[in-house]
Amino acid sequence: MHKMLAMIIWALTAAAATAAQTFSFASVDGGMLRFSDWKGQPVLVVNTASRCGYTHQYNGLQALHERFSKQGLVVLAVPSNDFRQELASAKDVQAFCEVNFDLTLPMTDITTVTGPDAHAFYQWVRQETGFAPTWNFNKVLIAPDGSVAGTFGSKTRPQSRTMLNAIRAVLDGAY
């Protein structure tokens, strides 16, 4: 009986851990950004906005991308107008980020991240952890196995010790 219960718990944990790998986002460039393409890599997902007081964090996100992408980290910007601080179109957001931040990391189309219409990824994160973005520049760190390794609010800067330690832990397999 205990062995069967342990197997059921293991199966549920494995299913939850690989769930992130089933998600995809529409890319700002057209096409799709699929987590399955990043299988085995950590992914930092950040809901962003161009007219937010935290928009300067794009600099830190780009720096993380440049510093850790060779080790496998994917930094994914998810522009959202849920807090009424995003530009009118995804192309406007893309141009804004290229001109002001020289952004080269992957970026989605404008995406809903809160409420009942939230993208399936954000609904899953909320179901798994209770975490939902309460403002722009909230961060979700997905481990290489597809599980949620950590969630971070807007005030957690991309270059903060907290964020760097979490990223190093997933890169080292020690989360």
Contacts in CASP RR format, 6 or more apart in sequence:
PFRMAT RR
TARGET T0000
AUTHOR 0000-0000-0000
METHOD contacts of the structure
MODEL  1
MHKMLAMIIWALTAAAATAAQTFSFASVDGGMLRFSDWKGQPVLVVNTAS
RCGYTHQYNGLQALHERFSKQGLVVLAVPSNDFRQELASAKDVQAFCEVN
FDLTLPMTDITTVTGPDAHAFYQWVRQETGFAPTWNFNKVLIAPDGSVAG
TFGSKTRPQSRTMLNAIRAVLDGAY
16 128 0 8 1.000
16 147 0 8 1.000
17 143 0 8 1.000
17 145 0 8 1.000
17 146 0 8 1.000
17 147 0 8 1.000
18 145 0 8 1.000
18 146 0 8 1.000
19 124 0 8 1.000
19 128 0 8 1.000
19 146 0 8 1.000
20 35 0 8 1.000
20 43 0 8 1.000
20 121 0 8 1.000
20 124 0 8 1.000
20 142 0 8 1.000
20 146 0 8 1.000
20 147 0 8 1.000
20 148 0 8 1.000
21 35 0 8 1.000
21 36 0 8 1.000
21 38 0 8 1.000
21 39 0 8 1.000
21 146 0 8 1.000
22 35 0 8 1.000
22 36 0 8 1.000
23 34 0 8 1.000
23 35 0 8 1.000
23 119 0 8 1.000
23 120 0 8 1.000
23 121 0 8 1.000
23 124 0 8 1.000
24 32 0 8 1.000
24 33 0 8 1.000
24 34 0 8 1.000
24 35 0 8 1.000
24 36 0 8 1.000
25 32 0 8 1.000
25 33 0 8 1.000
25 76 0 8 1.000
25 78 0 8 1.000
25 108 0 8 1.000
25 109 0 8 1.000
25 111 0 8 1.000
25 119 0 8 1.000
25 121 0 8 1.000
26 32 0 8 1.000
26 33 0 8 1.000
26 108 0 8 1.000
26 109 0 8 1.000
26 111 0 8 1.000
27 33 0 8 1.000
27 106 0 8 1.000
27 107 0 8 1.000
27 108 0 8 1.000
27 109 0 8 1.000
28 79 0 8 1.000
28 90 0 8 1.000
28 91 0 8 1.000
28 93 0 8 1.000
28 94 0 8 1.000
28 107 0 8 1.000
28 108 0 8 1.000
28 109 0 8 1.000
29 94 0 8 1.000
29 107 0 8 1.000
30 109 0 8 1.000
33 76 0 8 1.000
33 106 0 8 1.000
33 108 0 8 1.000
35 43 0 8 1.000
35 121 0 8 1.000
35 142 0 8 1.000
35 146 0 8 1.000
38 74 0 8 1.000
40 144 0 8 1.000
40 145 0 8 1.000
40 146 0 8 1.000
41 72 0 8 1.000
41 73 0 8 1.000
41 74 0 8 1.000
41 144 0 8 1.000
42 72 0 8 1.000
42 73 0 8 1.000
42 74 0 8 1.000
42 141 0 8 1.000
42 142 0 8 1.000
42 143 0 8 1.000
42 144 0 8 1.000
42 149 0 8 1.000
42 167 0 8 1.000
42 170 0 8 1.000
42 171 0 8 1.000
43 73 0 8 1.000
43 74 0 8 1.000
43 75 0 8 1.000
43 76 0 8 1.000
43 141 0 8 1.000
43 142 0 8 1.000
44 61 0 8 1.000
44 64 0 8 1.000
44 73 0 8 1.000
44 74 0 8 1.000
44 75 0 8 1.000
44 76 0 8 1.000
44 139 0 8 1.000
44 140 0 8 1.000
44 141 0 8 1.000
44 142 0 8 1.000
44 167 0 8 1.000
45 76 0 8 1.000
45 78 0 8 1.000
45 121 0 8 1.000
45 139 0 8 1.000
45 140 0 8 1.000
45 141 0 8 1.000
45 142 0 8 1.000
46 57 0 8 1.000
46 61 0 8 1.000
46 75 0 8 1.000
46 76 0 8 1.000
46 77 0 8 1.000
46 78 0 8 1.000
46 137 0 8 1.000
46 138 0 8 1.000
46 139 0 8 1.000
46 140 0 8 1.000
46 158 0 8 1.000
47 78 0 8 1.000
47 79 0 8 1.000
47 80 0 8 1.000
47 82 0 8 1.000
47 111 0 8 1.000
47 113 0 8 1.000
47 122 0 8 1.000
47 133 0 8 1.000
47 136 0 8 1.000
47 137 0 8 1.000
47 138 0 8 1.000
48 55 0 8 1.000
48 57 0 8 1.000
48 58 0 8 1.000
48 77 0 8 1.000
48 78 0 8 1.000
48 79 0 8 1.000
48 80 0 8 1.000
48 136 0 8 1.000
48 137 0 8 1.000
49 55 0 8 1.000
49 79 0 8 1.000
49 80 0 8 1.000
49 81 0 8 1.000
49 83 0 8 1.000
49 85 0 8 1.000
49 86 0 8 1.000
49 136 0 8 1.000
49 137 0 8 1.000
50 79 0 8 1.000
50 85 0 8 1.000
50 86 0 8 1.000
50 87 0 8 1.000
50 92 0 8 1.000
50 93 0 8 1.000
50 96 0 8 1.000
50 97 0 8 1.000
51 85 0 8 1.000
51 86 0 8 1.000
51 87 0 8 1.000
52 83 0 8 1.000
52 85 0 8 1.000
52 135 0 8 1.000
52 136 0 8 1.000
52 137 0 8 1.000
53 136 0 8 1.000
54 135 0 8 1.000
54 136 0 8 1.000
54 137 0 8 1.000
54 154 0 8 1.000
55 136 0 8 1.000
55 137 0 8 1.000
57 137 0 8 1.000
57 157 0 8 1.000
57 158 0 8 1.000
58 77 0 8 1.000
58 97 0 8 1.000
58 100 0 8 1.000
58 101 0 8 1.000
58 103 0 8 1.000
59 101 0 8 1.000
60 157 0 8 1.000
60 158 0 8 1.000
60 159 0 8 1.000
61 75 0 8 1.000
61 77 0 8 1.000
61 103 0 8 1.000
61 105 0 8 1.000
61 158 0 8 1.000
62 75 0 8 1.000
62 101 0 8 1.000
62 102 0 8 1.000
62 103 0 8 1.000
62 104 0 8 1.000
62 105 0 8 1.000
63 158 0 8 1.000
63 159 0 8 1.000
64 73 0 8 1.000
64 75 0 8 1.000
64 158 0 8 1.000
64 159 0 8 1.000
64 163 0 8 1.000
64 167 0 8 1.000
65 73 0 8 1.000
65 75 0 8 1.000
65 104 0 8 1.000
65 105 0 8 1.000
68 75 0 8 1.000
68 167 0 8 1.000
68 171 0 8 1.000
69 75 0 8 1.000
71 171 0 8 1.000
72 171 0 8 1.000
73 167 0 8 1.000
73 170 0 8 1.000
73 171 0 8 1.000
74 105 0 8 1.000
74 106 0 8 1.000
75 105 0 8 1.000
75 106 0 8 1.000
76 105 0 8 1.000
76 106 0 8 1.000
76 107 0 8 1.000
76 108 0 8 1.000
77 97 0 8 1.000
77 103 0 8 1.000
77 105 0 8 1.000
77 106 0 8 1.000
77 107 0 8 1.000
77 108 0 8 1.000
78 107 0 8 1.000
78 108 0 8 1.000
78 111 0 8 1.000
78 113 0 8 1.000
78 119 0 8 1.000
79 86 0 8 1.000
79 90 0 8 1.000
79 93 0 8 1.000
79 107 0 8 1.000
79 108 0 8 1.000
79 109 0 8 1.000
79 110 0 8 1.000
79 111 0 8 1.000
80 86 0 8 1.000
80 110 0 8 1.000
80 111 0 8 1.000
80 112 0 8 1.000
80 113 0 8 1.000
80 114 0 8 1.000
80 133 0 8 1.000
80 136 0 8 1.000
81 110 0 8 1.000
82 112 0 8 1.000
82 113 0 8 1.000
82 114 0 8 1.000
82 133 0 8 1.000
83 135 0 8 1.000
83 136 0 8 1.000
85 136 0 8 1.000
86 93 0 8 1.000
86 110 0 8 1.000
87 93 0 8 1.000
87 96 0 8 1.000
89 110 0 8 1.000
90 109 0 8 1.000
90 110 0 8 1.000
93 107 0 8 1.000
93 110 0 8 1.000
94 107 0 8 1.000
97 103 0 8 1.000
97 107 0 8 1.000
111 119 0 8 1.000
112 118 0 8 1.000
112 119 0 8 1.000
112 122 0 8 1.000
113 119 0 8 1.000
113 122 0 8 1.000
113 132 0 8 1.000
113 133 0 8 1.000
113 138 0 8 1.000
114 122 0 8 1.000
114 132 0 8 1.000
114 133 0 8 1.000
115 132 0 8 1.000
118 126 0 8 1.000
118 132 0 8 1.000
122 132 0 8 1.000
122 133 0 8 1.000
125 131 0 8 1.000
125 132 0 8 1.000
125 140 0 8 1.000
125 148 0 8 1.000
125 151 0 8 1.000
126 132 0 8 1.000
128 147 0 8 1.000
128 148 0 8 1.000
129 148 0 8 1.000
129 150 0 8 1.000
129 151 0 8 1.000
131 138 0 8 1.000
131 140 0 8 1.000
131 148 0 8 1.000
131 151 0 8 1.000
134 153 0 8 1.000
134 154 0 8 1.000
135 153 0 8 1.000
135 154 0 8 1.000
136 154 0 8 1.000
137 153 0 8 1.000
137 154 0 8 1.000
138 151 0 8 1.000
138 152 0 8 1.000
138 153 0 8 1.000
138 154 0 8 1.000
139 151 0 8 1.000
139 152 0 8 1.000
139 153 0 8 1.000
139 156 0 8 1.000
139 158 0 8 1.000
139 163 0 8 1.000
140 148 0 8 1.000
140 150 0 8 1.000
140 151 0 8 1.000
140 152 0 8 1.000
141 148 0 8 1.000
141 149 0 8 1.000
141 150 0 8 1.000
141 151 0 8 1.000
141 152 0 8 1.000
141 166 0 8 1.000
141 167 0 8 1.000
141 170 0 8 1.000
142 148 0 8 1.000
142 149 0 8 1.000
143 149 0 8 1.000
143 170 0 8 1.000
143 173 0 8 1.000
143 175 0 8 1.000
144 170 0 8 1.000
144 173 0 8 1.000
149 166 0 8 1.000
149 169 0 8 1.000
149 170 0 8 1.000
149 175 0 8 1.000
150 166 0 8 1.000
150 175 0 8 1.000
152 162 0 8 1.000
152 163 0 8 1.000
152 166 0 8 1.000
156 162 0 8 1.000
156 163 0 8 1.000
157 163 0 8 1.000
166 175 0 8 1.000
169 175 0 8 1.000
END
